[in-house]
Amino acid sequence: MGIINREVFTKMRIEIHVERFCLNRHLYRYIRRKVLACIGEWKARVRKVMVSLTDVMLGCGSIEKRCLVEMELDGLPGGVVCQQIDRDTLCAIDRSMACMGGLLRCTLLASEVSSG
């Protein structure tokens, strides 16, 4: 697995990893835009975002795309993880980011309620 790119935004770092998969600059920019849109107002609380794209061979012989998103958050041990698998690469990315956006919002809102 190789790191295609690593960026640092103030405290936050974005990493995109690929395995058995070709990542061009257009797809990289698409993923980066989706990550930033997913984080939204919570940007200051996110330390690291890691997106992994992998080709996955399913039991029926079809090849699917897996998008795994992991986020490390300030003040929360363990972070948040979401994974989606789809035949289409963009659908796998979109579904992972939508799932992560909901998990991120719920996790951070719950941490604010419990701390204050």
Secondary structure as GFF3:
##gff-version 3
##sequence-region A 1 116
A	DSSP	beta_strand	2	9	.	.	.	ID=ss1
A	DSSP	beta_strand	12	19	.	.	.	ID=ss2
A	DSSP	alpha_helix	25	39	.	.	.	ID=ss3
A	DSSP	three_ten_helix	40	45	.	.	.	ID=ss4
A	DSSP	beta_strand	46	57	.	.	.	ID=ss5
A	DSSP	beta_strand	63	73	.	.	.	ID=ss6
A	DSSP	beta_strand	76	86	.	.	.	ID=ss7
A	DSSP	alpha_helix	89	115	.	.	.	ID=ss8
###
